[in-house]
Structures are given as structure tokens and as C-alpha cells.
Amino acid sequence: MASGRPTPLIRLGGDGAWCVEEEGAALLDTVRGPVCVVAVAGLYRTGKSFFLNSLAGRVGSPGSAAGGFRVGATSESCTRGIDVFVVPSDESCAPACGATLVLLDTEGLASMEQDEGYDAQIFALALLLSSYFVINSMGVIDEAAIDRLYMISELGKHICVNSAADDDAPAAIDPAELAGFFPPLCWLLRDFTLTLASDGEPITEQAYMEKALEPRPQSARRAAERNQIRAAIRDYFPARHCRTLVRPASDEADLR
């Protein structure tokens, strides 16, 4: 049976290697049958844990993990490594298909406590462990938002699809081959307040994202670098979606 609380699953050991925590492994060992694994990644302190708590029906327990993933109102990161929560199968939020819902909460990216290499490894691990991957970001899709997804264009550096590859002369990985190992992607835009429109006509969230992922003119600043990120998102995630969420509270005290 699920423990009903989040549990540490993956941590970075003192030797610099990632390891599976015994408590998290024991929790997953209790699951029988198919699973639906949803992982969320994104910048630190942007509400990833709150979003997962909403999926699990555990909103309302700030500062404590007893009712869900730990959330807080300070600038300090709440999550370390990757935590796991198995949603009891008898709850209303359980998948209709009968699979067990497993939620993975990842340590926030771009914190002042870690470096880009650490972030890239967390991102890649969560991606490969999930059956549905959510990128959590704030506000609109602009060039800054594209920049923050630079890790997607570098996934080939952190993921090996062939254990027999020559370490001295690593072969370039075909994006289509790597995409076969990746789950569907949802780009979740938090605190989104704009009306979606193009040329004065309403558009869908999906159309908004696809337009943002179109290549930019080469004359634009840093166009080559940013178009590489756009191409990686299109190539690695042929099944991709976009969703927007309004701010969960208007009062600052309530938000914290």
C-alpha cells in the first residue's frame, strides 16, 4: 500500500554519483500493476510542488510533507534531488485507466546552490523516469523562456542509448532515435493572464506554443542558439502540449 506521503527517491551521494534511496525504492515496491508516472521540472520556487499537490488532491498543507510535497514561502528550495509520491488507488484523482499515479517532484533548476551540470542531470533523470513530463514555467513564452530550456538541446550529452558506444569517439545521436525514449511533454505556463490571440483572432494554447517554437530569422540576436533549442523541443517531443494556469491567489499573503 502507498504510504500516503512523499518519500525521497534519488539523491546525489558523497561520491558524486546518484543513488536510489531505500525508502523510495521500498515505496515503489508496494505498487502492483501498471503505473502512470508524472514528473515536473522547472526553475526553483515556481510552484512545482504545489502543482503536484493539486494533482494529488493534497493542497492545503503548507510547510509540511504530511499531506503532500513540502511547500514553503521562503526563498529556500524545498525539494532535494527527486522525491516520489504514490497516490492511493482508491482516491478520486487516480487515473481512470486503473493505473497507479506516481508523482515525481524534482529539485528546482537554476538555484544558487547548484550548477548547470547538476541541473542537467536532474532534468534528464526525471525525463527518463516519467511517462508524462511537465515543464513548469512562469508567464509567457518569450526569448528568455526559450533560453531557460537550453538543457533540452543538450540532452544528447547526458543520455546514452547504446552501452557499446565508444567513449573516445561518441557518435552523434539522431534526435528521432532519442525521442523514442521520451514521454509526451506538457509546457505548463503558470500565472498566465493574457488573452491568447493572433492577428486579432483567438488561438488555442497549442497554437500559441507552436508559433513560439517556429524558427526565428537568422538576423535576430542569438537566433542560431535559440533556434537550436526550438528545434530540439520539436524533434525530441513530437507529442507536446501547452496549458496555462492563472495565479492561484490574488492576495500576496494567501499566495505565500
N, C-alpha and C positions, 0 to 999 in steps of 0.2 A: 504494500500500500504506500502511496505517496505520503511524505512527511508533512505536507501542508505548509512548508516554509522553504524559502530559498536556501541553497546549500553551495558552498564553494566547489567548483568543478575543476578549473585549471588555474594553476599559479606558476609563476616563474621561480624556480628553485635557486638556491645559493650558488649552484654551479653554472648558472646561466642557461639551464635547459628547462623547458616547460614540462610540467608533470601533472598527472591527473590526481586529484585529491581523493583519498579513500572514502570520505563521507559522500562526495558527489557520485563516485562510482557505485557505492552501495545503494544510493537512492535510485539510480538508473537501473540497477539490477532488479529492483522490485517491479519494474514495468513489464507487462506482458502484452504481446500483440504489437500491431503497428503503431508508430509514433509520428506526430507532426511537430517538427522542431522549428520554432520561430526564433531567430536571433536578431538583435538590434545593435547597430553600431552607429557611432557619430561623435561629435565633439562632446567634451566633458561638460557637465552641468547644463544640459539642454533638455532634460526630461525623459531620457530613455527608460529609466526605471519606472517612472510614473506611467508611461505609456504601457509598459508590460504589466504593471499592476492593474491598469484598466482592462487589458485583455483577460487577465485572470480574475477579475472581479474583486480585487483586493485594494481598491482605493479607499483611503481614509485612515491610514496608519503611518503618518509621517514620523521619520526618525527611528522607525523600528522595522525589523525584518519579520516580526511575528506574523503579520498579516500579508506580507508581500515583500518585494525587493525593497531594501532600505533606501529611503529618500531623505533629503535634508535641504535646509535653506541657506547653508553656508557655501563658501567658495571651494571647500574641500571636496574632493572626489569621494563618492560613496561606494563605488564598486572597484574591486581589485581583480585583475585577471578576468575570468569568466565565471559567473555564478549560474546555477541551474535551478529551475523550479518546475516541478511536475504537478500539473493541475489535476486534482482528483477527478476521475472519470464520471462521477455522479453529479458534478456541478453543471449549471446551466451554460457556462461558457465552453464546455467541452465540445470538440468537433462533432458535427452531425454524422460524419462518416464512421464514427466509432473508434477512431484512433485516439491515443493519449496525447494531449497537448503538452509539449515540453518547451519551456521558455528559457532562452539564454540571454543574460544581461552581460554586456561587455564593459570593460573599463573605458572611460571616455578618452577620446583622441585629443591630441594637442594640449594636454595638460602640461604644466611647468615641471611636473615630477618625472616625466618620461621623455624619451627621444623618438625620432621618426622610425627607427628600426623596430623598437618595441611596439609602437602603434601598428606598424605594417604587419607584424606577426599576429597581434591580437585580431586585427581585421581579417587576415587570411584564415586563421583558425576558426573564427566564428562563421565565416562564409562556408567553409568546407563541412562544418558540423550541422549546418541548417538545411531544412527542406523549404524554407521561405525566409528570405533575407531582407531586412528593413534597414534602410539608411535614414537616420533621423537628422533633419537639419531645420534651421530656423529661418522663417521668412521666405523670400522669393528665390527663384533660381536666377542668379546673376553670375558674372565672371568670377567673383570671389567664391561663390558656392561651387563652381566648377573646379577652381584651384584646390579647394579643400578635399576634393575626391581624387587627388593625384595618385593615391595609393592603388586605385583601380588599374591605372595604366602600368603599374609596376608589379602586378600580381604574378606575372611570369617569372619574376626574380625570386619569389618566395614559395612557389608551388612547383613541384616536380611530378610529372605524370609518368615517368619511366625511371624505375630504380636502377636500370642498367646504363643510364646516361653517363657519358664521360665527363668527369668533373673538370678535367683540364680544358675541355673544349665543348662547353654546354651548347646544345643545339637550340635554335630559336623555336619557341613553342607556338604552334599555329593557334590563334585565338579561337577558332572553331573547335579545335580539339579540347582546349581548356574549358570552353563554355559548356561542354558536355558534362562537366563535373560540378557546375554551378547551379544553384536553385533559382527560381524566379526572384526578381528584385522588386521591392516597393520603395520608391523615394517618397518619404513622408515629410511634408512641409508643415512645420509647426508654427503657431501664432500667425497664420496666414489671413490677412484681412482684405486683400484686393478682390475685385470682381474680375473674373477671367474673361478676357475679350481680345479679339484680333480684328483690326480694321472696323471696329465698331460692332462686331458681331460676337455673341457669346461663344466660347470654346470650352471644351472639356479639360479636365485636369490632365488627361493623357495627351491631348493635343498640345497643351502648354509645355509639357515636358519634352515632347518630341521636337517641337520647334526650338527649344533651348539647346537640344543636342545636335542640331544641324551644324555643319562646319561653318566657321566664320571666315570672312575674306582674309586672305593672306596678308593684306595690308594692315590689318588690325594689330594692336600691340600684343605681343606674345601669342599670336594666332596659332603658330605651329605647335607650341606646347599645349595650349588649351584644346586645340582640335584633336591632339593625340589622346587626351583624356576623354573627350566626347566619343571618339571612335572606339576606345576601349569599352566604354559603357555600352555602346550599341552592339559591339562584337561579343563581349563576354556575357551579356544579359539579353538575349533575344526575347525572352519573356520578361517584360518590365512594365511596371505600373506606377502611377503617381496618385497620391492622395493628399488632401490638405486638411488641416485641423485649425480651428480658431483657438485663441488663447483660452485656457481652461478657467481663468478667473480674471475679472477686471480690477479688483482691489489688490494692491501690492501685498498687503498683509496676508490676505487669503491665498495669493499665489505662492508666497513663501511657505 
